[in-house]
Amino acid sequence: MSSKITLQQTDEFAVHYDEYVSQTHWYGPQMLFGLMYEYLCPEDNLLDLGIGTGISAKPFKRAGLKIYGVDGSEEMIKICQNKAITEDIRLADLADNFKSPYGVAIFEHVISVGVFHLVGNLASVFSEVARSIRKGGIFGFTFHEFNQENPGSYQLSGQEGIYSHQNEDSGIIVYQHSSQHIKDLLKLHNFKLQKESEFLAFRDEQSGREYYFAAYVAQKTG
């Protein structure tokens, strides 16, 4: 399953996305904003990776930050642009050897909320974040943490620390990452983990099953 198929389905679903999020009680943006709040200053530049329709960026915009964004879905970008919350937004696929369209060390903050479970290999993403964020800058993100004691239907993919599962209904491949794998990536790119938390991401109304995500906040040290 390629990222192109995932993005095609994302394009088709874009018009319904905001309503869907409100119905599933997704609090990832508020959770990450709360964890990052002490580091924020008005007029700071923030890059939102996988900005979508702008839901994750809104609380940061209200706090006075200047919002920049990238997303792989053209339809998501159109909706976000109509909300007029970004200084600039560009098309880029995070799951396909991501290369940031922005310059070196120009952001005080980078966030990615509810995105990394759709990206298997995060190496290029972390590398580009390290390139584009300033020393002392804050990288905040969420991911679906792999539980060794309860792996469910997730199986080890081609790289240690990355686990995958194909959704039977959509055919989309979703990923979980081990906490050690994420911490290794942070260390490799000179980030120091400052905060970590687990939160209820969403609840399936039909099955009652609950899904928990991890939220990490890390600071660039070099």
Secondary structure in CASP SS format (residue, H / E / C, confidence):
PFRMAT SS
TARGET T0000
AUTHOR 0000-0000-0000
METHOD secondary structure of the structure
MODEL  1
M C 1.00
S C 1.00
S H 1.00
K H 1.00
I H 1.00
T H 1.00
L H 1.00
Q H 1.00
Q H 1.00
T H 1.00
D H 1.00
E H 1.00
F H 1.00
A H 1.00
V H 1.00
H H 1.00
Y H 1.00
D H 1.00
E H 1.00
Y H 1.00
V H 1.00
S H 1.00
Q H 1.00
T H 1.00
H C 1.00
W C 1.00
Y C 1.00
G H 1.00
P H 1.00
Q H 1.00
M H 1.00
L H 1.00
F H 1.00
G H 1.00
L H 1.00
M H 1.00
Y H 1.00
E H 1.00
Y H 1.00
L C 1.00
C C 1.00
P C 1.00
E C 1.00
D C 1.00
N E 1.00
L E 1.00
L E 1.00
D E 1.00
L E 1.00
G C 1.00
I C 1.00
G C 1.00
T C 1.00
G C 1.00
I C 1.00
S C 1.00
A C 1.00
K H 1.00
P H 1.00
F H 1.00
K H 1.00
R H 1.00
A C 1.00
G C 1.00
L C 1.00
K E 1.00
I E 1.00
Y E 1.00
G E 1.00
V E 1.00
D E 1.00
G C 1.00
S C 1.00
E H 1.00
E H 1.00
M H 1.00
I H 1.00
K H 1.00
I H 1.00
C H 1.00
Q H 1.00
N H 1.00
K H 1.00
A C 1.00
I C 1.00
T C 1.00
E C 1.00
D E 1.00
I E 1.00
R E 1.00
L E 1.00
A C 1.00
D C 1.00
L C 1.00
A C 1.00
D C 1.00
N C 1.00
F C 1.00
K C 1.00
S C 1.00
P C 1.00
Y C 1.00
G C 1.00
V C 1.00
A C 1.00
I C 1.00
F E 1.00
E E 1.00
H E 1.00
V E 1.00
I E 1.00
S E 1.00
V C 1.00
G C 1.00
V C 1.00
F H 1.00
H H 1.00
L H 1.00
V C 1.00
G C 1.00
N C 1.00
L C 1.00
A H 1.00
S H 1.00
V H 1.00
F H 1.00
S H 1.00
E H 1.00
V H 1.00
A H 1.00
R H 1.00
S H 1.00
I E 1.00
R E 1.00
K E 1.00
G E 1.00
G E 1.00
I E 1.00
F E 1.00
G E 1.00
F E 1.00
T E 1.00
F E 1.00
H C 1.00
E E 1.00
F C 1.00
N C 1.00
Q C 1.00
E C 1.00
N C 1.00
P C 1.00
G C 1.00
S C 1.00
Y C 1.00
Q E 1.00
L E 1.00
S C 1.00
G C 1.00
Q C 1.00
E C 1.00
G C 1.00
I E 1.00
Y E 1.00
S E 1.00
H E 1.00
Q E 1.00
N C 1.00
E C 1.00
D C 1.00
S C 1.00
G C 1.00
I C 1.00
I E 1.00
V E 1.00
Y E 1.00
Q E 1.00
H E 1.00
S C 1.00
S H 1.00
Q H 1.00
H H 1.00
I H 1.00
K H 1.00
D H 1.00
L H 1.00
L H 1.00
K H 1.00
L H 1.00
H C 1.00
N C 1.00
F E 1.00
K E 1.00
L E 1.00
Q E 1.00
K E 1.00
E E 1.00
S E 1.00
E E 1.00
F E 1.00
L E 1.00
A E 1.00
F E 1.00
R E 1.00
D C 1.00
E C 1.00
Q C 1.00
S C 1.00
G C 1.00
R C 1.00
E E 1.00
Y E 1.00
Y E 1.00
F E 1.00
A E 1.00
A E 1.00
Y E 1.00
V E 1.00
A E 1.00
Q E 1.00
K E 1.00
T C 1.00
G C 1.00
END
